[in-house]
Structures are given as C-alpha cells and as structure tokens.
Amino acid sequence: MKRIFLSLLVVFSLQQIFCEPYLGICSLLNKDDKNATFESAGASTKRNMVEANAIQSLFYSLFYTGIEGINDDKPLIQKENKTYTNGFFNEQAKYSFYVVQSEPQDKITKIGNELHATYTITIRLSKLIADLKMNKVYYDSSNPKQMSASDVSNASGMVLPSIIVVPYKKPGEGSYADILANDYDRRVAVSTVQQGFQDINVKTIDLQSKINAANRVAQFDKNANAGQGNDRMLLQTSGADVFVEVDIEKDIDASGSRVNLMLKAYETATGNLLANEVATTNRRYKSVSSDVLCQYTVKDNLDSFLKKILKEFAPANGTKVSLSVSIDGNSSVTFNTPMGTHNYSLRNIITQWVRKNAYEGKYQSPNIVDEFMHFDYIAIPPVDQDGLKMDASQFSFYLEQYLKETEKINCSVRLEGNKIMVIIYD
C-alpha cells in the first residue's frame, strides 16, 4: 500500500542521514506535466536511513549526472550555486518539499557492511524546475546550443591551433615516455583531454606516436636528464602550435570520489603560458573510476579552456616558428663574413630577411655564438603572397629561395614541426 511522504525529519537522525555516499542508480518510470516517478536505490549502514539516501541520490543524479528521459538526458544544474543546492544534501532537507510519495520496491538487504533497498519515488518535477530557473542554476536543453570555441573560430575564419597533450613533469622526474608507461592516472588524464579536444574539432597530435617515431630513429633517450632536453625537442618538432600540460589529483573519501585536473597551455615555439585552469568534478559515488571522472571534468571545462587559449593565440599575433642557422664544419665562413650579392655579413643578411618577413615585425632577436644563430620565435603571416594559408613549410621555402636565388648562398633547409633548421655550406 502506498504511503504519503510527509517528512523524514521526524524519523531520521539528521547528523547521520547526510554523510552516506549516493549509489546514483536511478531511472525514470513515468511523468506528466507536473510530476515524475522514478526508481532509485539507497544504501546506508543504518536501516532507517536507506530511504533518505535513495531520495538524495535521486536529486543528486537529476542535478549533476542526468537521468534518461529528463531534460534531454542532461543534468538539471548548469551553474552551481552551493547556497541553493547544498540544502538538498544537508540537514535543511530541501528535497522534502518536492517529494510526493516514496514506496519501497523490495525489502532491505545487507550487502557487505551496508543495507540496500530500491524505492519508487514521485516528485513535483515541474515545481523543482521552476525553482531551479528562479535561482538561475537550471540548464535548459531546449534552448539553442551555445556556440563552442571551435564553432566560433570556424564562423570567424580563425584557424584553430594544433595541440599536443603532455603529462605534467615533477621536478627531477623522468621523460614523458617514463610517465606514460608508469603512471596510470596521468596516462588516463592525457588520453581523456586529447579525446576532449578531438570531440570539439581541434586537431591534436598524439604524444605517444611522436615518442614511438623518435625511438625508431634513436632520437629519444629515456635517461631522466637527457629526457628533460629531448622532451623539449620532441615538442618543438611535433608540429603542434600549442602544448597542453595535464596533471591529475584524486580526492577520495567516505562520501565519494572526485578528481582535479590542472591544465596549462603553452605556445610551443616560445614556451609562453597561454592559459591555465583547474577543473574539478562534483563528488560521485566512490566506485566511479578515475577515467570516468576525467571524462566528466573534460566535458564540463575543456571548451572554456580552449576559449582562453584562443584569446591569447589569436591570428593577429601570428603563428610562430623557431629558426636555427648553423655553418657547416667544412666551411670557412662565419656569421661576420661578407656574403651575398651586396657583401653584407651573413648575420645581417639573415636578420634583415627575418625582420622584413616576420608578421608585423614580431620576432625574438637572435642569439649568436661562433657557428650557430638561433631565433626563439618568428611570427609568420596568416597567408602567403598567393593568399593561401601560410605555414612553417611555406615560410621555410621562402627563406631557402631567398638565400639561394637572391643572395646566391649555398645552403640546405630542414623542417621539423615548427622548427626551421638551415645549414650554410659556402
């Protein structure tokens, strides 16, 4: 026989009701314009608290994870307001106002150290949604989807940067290869963030494939000290405009699990910080794995993180490449040797070309030692002289063309990602 739910406060000990984890096993049975009836499982170490736990679990699922058949399967909460929502899960028991009735489906059974039971729960869903809207926390899935960062970029003609996702390296820690091989949580975090970028149509470059390729040509050393330098070379030759560093922190207690993802984006050519964000999941039942929690975090936060990257990595700033010029060991020239059609020094010939061809004159002044000249970054124009998209390959071709055809300087040019390497043979 059904019984009307009046108030759990007169039955249960309030200080203990609200410390139990939520199973999150909830499903919709039926609904009309005003009410909805659900099936929800509850668990507690106290028999008289199992029902309260099932009800709270239902509201938690509605708010934060979504239930199929409600709000297009999306969570009801868009923007957290803890002053409002916490009242559903603490001694205020706000949920009691919305519950019409609660009826057990089966007897309470003991599983391990906990007591479990499933309940049929009817709530005033239309009233709940109205109150969520009034408190400005409701996610209205019927409204047109807000344009994502990649949508906005495509609409404006902006070319999204390519991204490589790497694990955070602690001081003195080994190479990226070591971390991916030995740290499951960071490996999961890297993979999940990479997939998140792919899901919003951002070109990603896979770190593991770059490590494998480097190993095949014996360019990558797993030695910790060498790894520090080689990891930087790996990034510079990856072809990625931006590298995103990911760290993960797990937080597990009696009430459930959550993860914090620390994201930092850097411009590959310069190492300049573009954006950073700490993304945190809501706490979920303790059996939820870290990879699932990472997926929740990425889904909720990656688009806003990308917007921060785009704000700094804008077309107006120019895509950046690095340039290294070295003199062949068999050559007798130096960077001070007069060369070319007008007998200017080699250093001036190259610097002046960079000055004239860098986008809006943006480049880092070169560092020059005996037989080596290096520009940390050069901003290249968005388009070439034919009106086509400029990239590192085309920019390096123009430099090679100038040195050989205009200045009559014998050279070779090699490109690795956004790193241009020139060898002078004269």
C-alpha atoms as one frame of an Amber mdcrd trajectory, in Angstrom:
protein
   0.000   0.000   0.000   1.355   3.415  -0.977   2.084   5.834   1.755   2.288
   9.596   1.528   5.741  11.034   2.192   5.371  13.785   4.795   8.750  14.407
   6.321  11.791  12.311   7.015  12.969  14.699   9.661  10.751  13.172  12.342
  12.134   9.703  11.695  15.817  10.006  10.999  18.854  11.250  12.845  19.853
  14.317  10.849  23.549  14.260  11.629  23.875  10.779  10.101  21.495  10.946
   7.124  23.695  13.258   5.116  27.087  11.555   5.325  26.266   8.455   3.250
  27.520   8.050  -0.358  24.994   8.055  -3.212  24.642   4.987  -5.413  23.369
   7.024  -8.372  21.261   4.088  -9.623  18.178   5.962 -10.800  15.750   5.679
 -13.712  12.536   7.363 -14.853   9.337   5.279 -14.656   6.780   7.822 -15.901
   5.991  11.533 -15.863   3.274  14.056 -16.693   3.086  17.836 -16.829   3.572
  18.225 -13.086   5.076  15.113 -11.544   7.622  12.406 -12.368   8.084   8.985
 -10.813  11.498   7.390 -10.514  13.161   4.246  -9.292  16.138   4.955  -7.032
  18.440   2.733  -4.965  19.616   3.714  -1.500  22.369   2.468   0.787  23.275
   3.120   4.417  24.795   1.487   7.429  21.579   2.380   9.319  18.268   0.750
   8.401  16.203   3.899   8.972  18.452   5.938   6.682  18.282   3.847   3.494
  15.161   5.610   2.155  16.577   9.084   2.745  19.746   8.072   0.927  17.719
   6.827  -2.068  15.850  10.153  -2.259  19.023  12.220  -2.014  20.676  10.003
  -4.605  17.779  10.757  -6.963  18.178  14.521  -6.566  21.951  14.256  -6.910
  21.551  12.356 -10.191  18.977  14.838 -11.505  21.208  17.778 -10.639  24.655
  16.596 -11.678  24.692  13.469 -13.871  21.328  13.456 -15.643  18.639  10.785
 -15.931  17.435   9.405 -19.238  14.089  10.918 -20.212  14.558  14.137 -18.221
  15.860  17.354 -19.802  17.157  15.507 -22.884  19.215  13.280 -20.563  21.212
  16.326 -19.406  21.839  17.375 -15.764  19.392  19.986 -14.458  22.180  22.116
 -12.987  24.147  24.317 -15.370  25.820  26.718 -12.962  26.452  25.613  -9.412
  25.043  27.742  -6.597  26.007  25.903  -3.430  23.945  28.210  -1.242  20.904
  26.811  -3.051  21.876  23.218  -3.890  23.617  22.243  -0.653  20.281  22.475
   1.123  19.170  19.323  -0.700  22.032  17.295   0.789  22.428  18.612   4.335
  20.218  18.969   7.392  17.945  21.504   5.656  16.456  18.601   3.638  15.021
  20.893   0.959  14.105  17.846  -1.098  11.245  17.020   1.299   9.147  19.829
  -0.207   9.286  18.211  -3.671   8.668  14.565  -2.720   5.035  13.476  -3.182
   5.455   9.862  -2.112   8.067   7.181  -1.588   7.373   3.435  -1.632   9.825
   0.542  -1.174  10.083  -1.898  -4.071  11.773  -4.627  -2.074  12.970  -5.487
   1.398  16.116  -4.002   2.812  19.011  -6.392   2.284  22.553  -6.347   3.600
  25.416  -6.161   1.107  28.787  -6.158   2.809  28.613  -3.615   5.624  25.753
  -1.655   4.024  21.985  -2.016   3.870  20.427  -1.593   0.415  16.895  -1.135
  -0.944  15.166   0.313  -4.012  12.295   2.814  -3.841   9.668   4.224  -6.174
   9.758   7.997  -5.646   7.378  10.590  -7.106   8.451  14.244  -7.092   6.987
  17.596  -8.155   9.305  17.888 -11.156   7.701  20.972 -12.725   7.919  22.804
  -9.389  11.552  21.754  -8.954  12.480  23.019 -12.433  10.656  26.303 -11.824
  12.646  26.829  -8.632  15.923  25.949 -10.373  15.150  28.559 -13.019  14.269
  31.151 -10.395  17.613  30.522  -8.690  19.402  30.770 -12.079  21.035  27.351
 -11.938  18.886  25.443 -14.442  20.301  24.031 -17.685  17.644  24.479 -20.364
  18.426  21.855 -23.021  15.625  23.191 -25.278  17.489  26.446 -25.922  19.811
  26.640 -28.949  23.243  25.317 -28.158  25.747  27.980 -27.233  28.483  28.120
 -29.827  31.597  26.300 -28.732  35.040  27.811 -29.057  35.680  25.791 -32.218
  32.289  26.837 -33.675  33.092  30.493 -33.067  36.538  30.068 -34.613  35.175
  28.382 -37.726  32.481  31.016 -38.141  35.048  33.805 -37.960  37.551  32.097
 -40.258  40.044  31.649 -37.434  42.352  28.656 -37.827  42.449  26.650 -34.614
  45.916  25.850 -33.297  47.068  22.245 -33.356  47.570  20.837 -29.864  49.669
  18.111 -28.273  48.727  16.991 -24.748  51.541  16.000 -22.379  51.703  14.894
 -18.728  52.929  17.218 -16.009  56.534  16.516 -15.056  57.526  16.861 -11.423
  60.981  18.314 -10.644  63.615  15.679 -11.268  61.131  13.283 -12.854  61.946
  11.285 -15.979  60.766  11.730 -19.535  57.261  11.806 -20.970  57.784   8.213
 -22.077  58.515   7.146 -18.494  55.422   8.894 -17.155  53.082   7.428 -19.764
  54.476   3.971 -19.115  54.399   4.084 -15.317  51.676   6.489 -14.155  48.179
   5.191 -14.955  46.318   8.279 -13.719  48.345  10.766 -15.747  48.171   8.488
 -18.780  44.371   8.440 -18.463  44.268  12.209 -17.976  46.377  12.853 -21.098
  44.263  10.489 -23.197  40.966  11.949 -21.954  41.980  15.567 -22.544  43.270
  14.694 -26.014  39.965  12.988 -26.865  38.133  16.008 -25.470  39.917  18.325
 -27.903  39.160  15.959 -30.772  35.487  15.944 -29.801  35.350  19.724 -30.268
  37.114  19.531 -33.643  40.600  20.605 -32.583  43.499  18.991 -34.434  45.565
  17.015 -31.945  48.974  15.394 -32.268  49.415  12.174 -30.323  52.311  12.269
 -27.877  52.834   8.508 -27.783  53.081   8.296 -31.567  55.733  11.032 -31.530
  57.672   9.177 -28.843  57.465   5.958 -30.871  58.654   7.745 -34.011  61.551
   9.326 -32.119  62.534   5.957 -30.691  62.553   4.434 -34.163  65.187   6.903
 -35.300  67.102   6.746 -31.996  66.431  10.406 -31.202  64.751   9.856 -27.881
  66.674   8.885 -24.743  64.734   7.641 -21.713  67.521   8.734 -19.395  65.971
  11.232 -16.972  68.466  14.036 -17.516  68.613  13.644 -21.278  64.857  13.224
 -21.283  64.380  16.740 -19.980  66.093  18.220 -23.032  64.755  15.690 -25.511
  61.177  16.190 -24.367  61.541  19.850 -25.274  62.937  18.863 -28.681  60.066
  16.424 -29.064  57.585  19.277 -28.559  59.382  21.649 -30.920  59.465  19.063
 -33.687  55.929  17.764 -33.093  54.256  20.256 -35.418  51.914  21.372 -32.614
  51.276  25.087 -32.177  50.350  24.595 -28.519  51.215  22.001 -25.905  48.829
  21.406 -23.017  50.301  20.081 -19.783  47.950  17.952 -17.654  48.201  16.923
 -14.021  45.630  14.972 -12.001  44.776  14.865  -8.314  42.371  12.284  -6.908
  40.221  13.082  -3.866  38.526  10.044  -2.323  36.709   9.900   0.986  33.695
   8.208   2.552  31.219  10.362   0.630  32.628   9.536  -2.799  35.295  10.390
  -5.349  36.267  13.374  -7.433  39.274  14.473  -9.446  41.003  17.763 -10.077
  42.605  18.281 -13.477  45.231  21.007 -13.683  45.568  22.265 -17.264  48.218
  24.644 -18.584  48.611  25.621 -22.235  51.905  26.906 -23.640  52.899  28.199
 -27.045  55.285  25.570 -28.380  57.594  27.948 -30.240  58.172  30.317 -27.307
  57.148  28.439 -24.181  54.882  31.359 -23.248  51.948  30.484 -20.990  48.645
  30.954 -22.842  46.052  29.671 -20.373  45.613  27.699 -17.180  42.620  26.163
 -15.469  41.817  23.871 -12.572  38.831  21.671 -13.421  37.047  19.752 -10.669
  34.267  17.173 -10.827  31.398  17.035  -8.411  31.898  14.264  -5.890  30.444
  10.970  -7.081  29.938   7.572  -5.534  33.249   6.025  -4.528  33.124   3.166
  -7.062  33.330   5.551 -10.026  36.726   5.141 -11.751  39.159   7.978 -12.372
  38.814   7.717 -16.159  35.043   8.307 -15.911  35.601  11.255 -13.563  38.142
  12.690 -16.005  35.554  12.472 -18.773  33.046  14.444 -16.692  35.672  17.109
 -15.946  36.819  17.437 -19.554  33.253  17.623 -20.855  32.399  20.442 -18.451
  35.560  22.544 -18.730  37.519  21.984 -21.941  35.588  24.386 -24.154  36.116
  27.313 -21.754  39.809  26.376 -21.552  40.076  26.432 -25.345  38.490  29.883
 -25.398  41.245  31.104 -23.068  43.861  29.648 -25.407  42.312  31.312 -28.452
  42.176  34.667 -26.697  45.988  34.631 -26.470  46.721  32.543 -29.549  44.853
  34.854 -31.919  45.531  35.211 -35.666  46.562  38.810 -35.078  49.542  37.545
 -33.073  50.768  35.328 -35.911  51.647  31.642 -35.762  55.218  31.261 -34.522
  58.174  29.202 -35.718  61.735  28.949 -34.475  64.769  29.303 -36.742  68.248
  27.860 -36.257  71.106  28.617 -38.654  74.409  26.751 -38.423  77.589  26.796
 -40.509  78.851  23.530 -41.927  82.029  22.253 -40.266  83.906  22.240 -43.601
  83.043  25.883 -44.353  85.473  28.720 -43.755  82.827  31.443 -43.278  81.489
  32.904 -40.035  78.432  34.999 -39.336  80.596  38.096 -39.763  81.827  37.050
 -43.231  80.651  39.362 -46.079  78.449  37.301 -48.394  75.641  37.542 -50.892
  75.080  39.926 -53.794  75.925  43.038 -51.749  78.624  41.657 -49.452  76.714
  42.146 -46.206  77.621  39.975 -43.242  75.804  36.659 -43.060  74.217  37.624
 -39.738  72.770  40.824 -41.245  71.526  39.083 -44.391  69.510  36.616 -42.323
  68.365  39.079 -39.644  67.142  41.617 -42.200  65.203  38.975 -44.107  63.533
  37.852 -40.870  62.792  41.467 -39.917  61.062  42.127 -43.253  59.143  38.844
 -43.397  58.092  38.383 -39.756  54.409  39.168 -39.329  54.142  42.796 -38.173
  57.868  42.668 -37.348  57.295  40.259 -34.435  60.355  38.133 -33.717  62.811
  37.436 -30.916  66.256  38.913 -31.539  68.698  36.121 -32.401  71.222  34.526
 -30.089  74.537  34.140 -31.919  77.587  32.086 -30.961  80.565  31.008 -33.031
  78.854  28.911 -35.691  75.241  28.995 -34.594  72.441  31.551 -34.832  69.037
  30.991 -33.270  65.705  32.856 -33.250  63.496  31.593 -30.407  60.432  32.627
 -32.351  59.349  34.367 -35.532  55.694  35.224 -36.130  54.724  34.202 -39.647
  51.944  35.866 -41.685  48.483  34.241 -41.711  48.596  33.966 -45.528  51.328
  33.803 -48.148  51.821  36.012 -51.224  49.264  33.917 -53.122  46.614  34.481
 -50.454  46.870  30.891 -49.216  47.338  29.864 -45.570  50.955  30.319 -44.508
  52.629  27.553 -42.553  56.143  26.705 -41.413  56.845  24.732 -44.574  55.979
  27.607 -46.909  57.860  30.120 -44.744  60.992  27.943 -44.794  60.693  27.619
 -48.579  60.662  31.414 -48.977  63.803  31.651 -46.834  65.596  28.963 -48.832
  64.516  30.590 -52.098  65.866  33.963 -50.950  69.242  32.616 -49.818  69.831
  30.543 -52.950  68.275  32.652 -55.700  68.695  36.225 -54.462  71.836  36.057
 -52.312  73.467  33.074 -54.101  74.295  31.405 -50.775  74.638  27.617 -50.806
  72.500  26.116 -48.074  70.109  23.344 -47.081  66.868  23.781 -45.166  65.182
  21.181 -42.996  61.867  21.410 -41.182  60.770  19.539 -38.062  57.330  20.626
 -36.953  57.571  24.399 -36.473  61.345  24.345 -36.162  63.291  25.515 -39.241
  66.943  24.441 -39.460  69.338  25.955 -42.032  72.910  24.831 -42.765  75.239
  27.210 -44.656  77.873  25.483 -46.855  79.758  28.364 -48.505
